[in-house]
Amino acid sequence: MALISDALDLSQTVNALVARDPRTVAVFNHFGMDMCCGGGVPIAEAAARDGVDLAVLLAALRSATTDS
């Protein structure tokens, strides 16, 4: 089951995505992104805040949540 689609809603918060699909935790940890106090912001905002390339993050999220 793939929960992260090509049309990922970038306004969704980090916390909402983690709650929807716990496999994303490893991705956010890999990039050193704050999921605790900083998880209440949209994914795009969190990536910018933490200095993570959004395209790379999205590719990693898709990869982590797509069953082979």
GROMACS elastic network, one bead per residue, 0.5 to 0.9 nm:
[ bonds ]
;  ai    aj funct       b0    kb
    1    65     6  0.78931   500
    1    66     6  0.67088   500
    1    67     6  0.59748   500
    2     5     6  0.70232   500
    2    62     6  0.80302   500
    2    65     6  0.55960   500
    2    67     6  0.61542   500
    3    20     6  0.80453   500
    3    21     6  0.69914   500
    3    62     6  0.82233   500
    3    65     6  0.62031   500
    3    66     6  0.72198   500
    4     7     6  0.78909   500
    4     8     6  0.61541   500
    4    17     6  0.89399   500
    4    21     6  0.85024   500
    4    58     6  0.88788   500
    4    61     6  0.69874   500
    4    62     6  0.54398   500
    4    63     6  0.87045   500
    4    64     6  0.88344   500
    4    65     6  0.61344   500
    4    66     6  0.73015   500
    5     8     6  0.54576   500
    5     9     6  0.89504   500
    5    62     6  0.69615   500
    5    66     6  0.88465   500
    6    58     6  0.88317   500
    6    62     6  0.77866   500
    7    10     6  0.86787   500
    8    11     6  0.88100   500
    8    12     6  0.83507   500
    8    58     6  0.81697   500
    9    12     6  0.55539   500
    9    42     6  0.89183   500
    9    43     6  0.83540   500
   10    13     6  0.77446   500
   10    42     6  0.62279   500
   10    43     6  0.53478   500
   10    44     6  0.55071   500
   10    45     6  0.84595   500
   11    41     6  0.81579   500
   11    43     6  0.63563   500
   11    44     6  0.69766   500
   11    45     6  0.83387   500
   12    15     6  0.83448   500
   12    16     6  0.64593   500
   12    17     6  0.68733   500
   12    41     6  0.77878   500
   12    42     6  0.50695   500
   12    43     6  0.61724   500
   12    44     6  0.86270   500
   13    16     6  0.51483   500
   13    17     6  0.63910   500
   13    18     6  0.86884   500
   13    39     6  0.65541   500
   13    40     6  0.55209   500
   13    43     6  0.54534   500
   13    44     6  0.86855   500
   13    45     6  0.88972   500
   13    46     6  0.84481   500
   14    17     6  0.52430   500
   14    18     6  0.62032   500
   14    19     6  0.86239   500
   14    28     6  0.86646   500
   14    34     6  0.88902   500
   14    35     6  0.66244   500
   14    38     6  0.82005   500
   14    40     6  0.62609   500
   14    41     6  0.63366   500
   14    42     6  0.60728   500
   14    43     6  0.53133   500
   14    46     6  0.75012   500
   15    18     6  0.50933   500
   15    19     6  0.60841   500
   15    20     6  0.85292   500
   15    35     6  0.66483   500
   15    36     6  0.81601   500
   15    38     6  0.87167   500
   15    40     6  0.58478   500
   15    41     6  0.79355   500
   15    42     6  0.87588   500
   15    43     6  0.89925   500
   16    19     6  0.50991   500
   16    20     6  0.61195   500
   16    21     6  0.85946   500
   16    39     6  0.83495   500
   16    40     6  0.80255   500
   17    21     6  0.60295   500
   17    22     6  0.78681   500
   17    24     6  0.73423   500
   17    43     6  0.85345   500
   18    21     6  0.51130   500
   18    23     6  0.73873   500
   18    24     6  0.57166   500
   18    25     6  0.61513   500
   18    35     6  0.85735   500
   19    22     6  0.60518   500
   20    24     6  0.89640   500
   21    24     6  0.60706   500
   21    25     6  0.82681   500
   21    65     6  0.76484   500
   22    25     6  0.56834   500
   22    26     6  0.82695   500
   23    26     6  0.62774   500
   23    27     6  0.76423   500
   23    61     6  0.84884   500
   23    64     6  0.64679   500
   23    65     6  0.63073   500
   24    27     6  0.51841   500
   24    28     6  0.64172   500
   24    29     6  0.86319   500
   24    60     6  0.88205   500
   24    61     6  0.61549   500
   24    62     6  0.89645   500
   24    64     6  0.67031   500
   24    65     6  0.70830   500
   25    28     6  0.52848   500
   25    29     6  0.60878   500
   25    30     6  0.85237   500
   25    35     6  0.81383   500
   26    29     6  0.50393   500
   26    30     6  0.59945   500
   26    31     6  0.87517   500
   26    64     6  0.82907   500
   27    30     6  0.50324   500
   27    31     6  0.65035   500
   27    32     6  0.86783   500
   27    33     6  0.86902   500
   27    57     6  0.77376   500
   27    60     6  0.65387   500
   27    61     6  0.63109   500
   27    64     6  0.72559   500
   28    31     6  0.53261   500
   28    32     6  0.61988   500
   28    33     6  0.51547   500
   28    34     6  0.75354   500
   28    35     6  0.72883   500
   28    57     6  0.82048   500
   28    61     6  0.84700   500
   29    33     6  0.59189   500
   29    34     6  0.78794   500
   29    35     6  0.81825   500
   30    33     6  0.76927   500
   31    50     6  0.84358   500
   31    52     6  0.69454   500
   31    57     6  0.79476   500
   32    50     6  0.76350   500
   32    52     6  0.87803   500
   33    38     6  0.82433   500
   33    39     6  0.86083   500
   33    46     6  0.73813   500
   33    47     6  0.74660   500
   33    49     6  0.88269   500
   33    50     6  0.59984   500
   33    51     6  0.88076   500
   33    52     6  0.81328   500
   34    37     6  0.67926   500
   34    38     6  0.51424   500
   34    39     6  0.61965   500
   34    46     6  0.78237   500
   34    50     6  0.76805   500
   35    38     6  0.54863   500
   35    40     6  0.78963   500
   35    46     6  0.89966   500
   36    39     6  0.53880   500
   36    40     6  0.81686   500
   37    40     6  0.70858   500
   38    41     6  0.64339   500
   38    46     6  0.73135   500
   39    42     6  0.79420   500
   39    43     6  0.84402   500
   39    46     6  0.75534   500
   40    46     6  0.88073   500
   41    44     6  0.83299   500
   41    45     6  0.63839   500
   41    46     6  0.61388   500
   42    45     6  0.52729   500
   42    46     6  0.61643   500
   42    47     6  0.86741   500
   43    46     6  0.51049   500
   43    47     6  0.61728   500
   43    48     6  0.86939   500
   43    54     6  0.85333   500
   44    47     6  0.51900   500
   44    48     6  0.63289   500
   44    49     6  0.86302   500
   44    54     6  0.65848   500
   45    48     6  0.51691   500
   45    49     6  0.60512   500
   45    50     6  0.85587   500
   46    49     6  0.50022   500
   46    50     6  0.60224   500
   46    51     6  0.83954   500
   46    52     6  0.82680   500
   47    50     6  0.52227   500
   47    51     6  0.59229   500
   47    53     6  0.66483   500
   47    54     6  0.59398   500
   47    57     6  0.77074   500
   48    51     6  0.51355   500
   48    52     6  0.60744   500
   48    53     6  0.74198   500
   48    54     6  0.74810   500
   49    52     6  0.77807   500
   51    54     6  0.88885   500
   52    55     6  0.87610   500
   52    56     6  0.77166   500
   52    57     6  0.69111   500
   53    56     6  0.54054   500
   53    57     6  0.62154   500
   53    58     6  0.87323   500
   54    57     6  0.50127   500
   54    58     6  0.60838   500
   54    59     6  0.85640   500
   55    58     6  0.51902   500
   55    59     6  0.62102   500
   55    60     6  0.86583   500
   56    59     6  0.51591   500
   56    60     6  0.62300   500
   56    61     6  0.86575   500
   57    60     6  0.51184   500
   57    61     6  0.61514   500
   57    62     6  0.86328   500
   58    61     6  0.50154   500
   58    62     6  0.61302   500
   58    63     6  0.84906   500
   59    62     6  0.51684   500
   59    63     6  0.60929   500
   59    64     6  0.85964   500
   60    63     6  0.50087   500
   60    64     6  0.60465   500
   60    65     6  0.85666   500
   61    64     6  0.51782   500
   61    65     6  0.61909   500
   61    66     6  0.85634   500
   62    65     6  0.52905   500
   62    66     6  0.59862   500
   63    66     6  0.54798   500
   63    67     6  0.83392   500
   64    67     6  0.80125   500
